[in-house]
Amino acid sequence: MPHVRPATRALVVVDDRLLVTVLHGGTGEFWLTPGGGQDFGETKVDNVVREVLEETGYRVRVGALACGRDYIGAHHFPEWDTGFQQTELWFWCELVGVPPRDGLPVGEVPLQGAVLPDAAQTGVRWVPVGELVGSPLYPRRLAAWLNEDPATRPVWLGDVN
């Protein structure tokens, strides 16, 4: 029976570069911000911390709510739709235990530090925020959102991908 899954995601930006997970699937390579489904009994903050550690190996401190969206699979990929629907909230996060200018890697990094990566995940990458528009980041609206004036960006992105 279809249901709506709650999920959280992290926005980790260091030296104007966004941390993304690199995945390969039906559309080729694509990127997501670290995050995923919330477990029963888990807070949103605990969900973000767990997901970032599982998918990237980094520990984070969760800050303010940044934005949110609905994702209704049938509206975006009807050919693959399985009745999947998710409500996602993004939170600003800071790395814990990694100095801000500690020579964060450029390009794709293997999953050596990841605890439990997603099945299609092959690595993580630090991408300059200015290069996100036109990249394989999903949702695509997030790439534009990150490059907008913080004073005027919306908090709710809607049903976007």
N, C-alpha and C positions, 0 to 999 in steps of 0.2 A: 504494500500500500504506500503510495507516494506521501512524503512528508517534507516539511521545511527543516533543513539542517542549519543550526546556528554555527557560525565559524568566526574566527578572528585571524587577523593578519598583522604583520609587523612592517612598519616603515622605518628602516634603519638607514640613515644617511650619514656618511662620514666623508669629510673633505669633498662635499658635493657629489658623492657617488652613492647610489642606492644598492643595497644588498638584495639580490634576486636568486631564486633557485632556477636552475636550467633543467628543462624537461624535454623529452622527445615523445611525440605521439602522432595521432592521425593527421595533424597539420604540419608535421615537421618539428623543428625546434621552437619552443616557446618558453617564456619566463613568467614566473609568478613571484610575488613577495612571499616570504616564508609565512606559513600559517596553515590552518585547517580546522576541521570539525572540533567542536567543543564536546568534551565528554560529560556525561551526567554527573552532577555534583561538583564540577570544576567551574571556577570563576573565569570570567573573560581574561583577566590578567594572567592567571595561572595557565590558561589555554595558550596565550601568546608565548609565554616563557617556554613552555613545554615544546610547542611546535617549532620555534626558532632553534632550540637546542637539538631537537630530533633531525631537522632538515639541514642545518648548517654547522652544528657544533659550537656555535657562539652562544654565550650567555648574555641576556639583555635585562635591562631595567625598563619597565613599561611606563610610559608617560601618558600624555593626554590623548583622548579620542581625536582622530584626524578626520575620518570620513566613513561612509558606509554605502552599501549597495545591495540590491536584490540581484540574484542570478537565477533566471528561469531557463533551464536548458533548452526547452522547446522553442524559445524565442530566438536563440542564437545558433544552435547546432541541431536543428530538427532531425537531421539524418542520423544523429547519434543519440537522440534523446531517450532517456530511460526513466523519465519522470523526475529527474533530479532538480531540486530547487534548494538554494542556499541563500541565507542572509549573512553578509560579511561585514565586519567592523574592522577598520584599520586603526592601529594605535602607533603613535610615535614612540620609538624605542632607542635607548642608548646601549652601546656595548658595555659589558662589565668585564673588567680584567684585561682589556686591550686598550693601550693608550691611543688616543685619537689619531696621531700621526705616526703609527707604528709600521709604516710601510705595508698597508693593506695590499693584498695581491691585485694585479691587473689581469683581466681575462678570466677564463673559467678555471675554477679551482676544483680538484677532485674531492670526493666526499670523505676524506680521511677523518674529519672530526665529527661528521654527522652520526647521530645515534640510530635513527630510524628514518631514512629518507623515503620519499614517495617512490612507488614502483617504477615510474617512468623518469625519475630524477637521475641526472648524470653528474651534476656538479652545482656549484654556486658561482656567482659572478658579482663583481662590484662595477656598476655601470654609471657613467657620468649622467647626472639628471638631465642635462641639456641634450643628451643623445637618446633619450627614451622615446620621444615622439617618432613614430615610424619603425620602432623596434618591435620585436615579438613579445613585448610585455602585455599581459592580460590582467585586468581589463584594459583595453586600449585607452579608455577615458582616463585612467589613472595617470598615464604618461603625460597627457595634457594638463591634468589637474596639478601635478607636481611642478609644472612649469608656469602656473598661473600665479597672480598676485595673491599671497596668503590672505590679504584683507578682503578679497572678493570671491575666493573659491567657495563653492557650496560644500556643505557638510554631507548632504545626501545626494548620491550620484544617480539613483534610480535603478532601473533594470537595464544595466549596461554590460557590455563585454568588450 
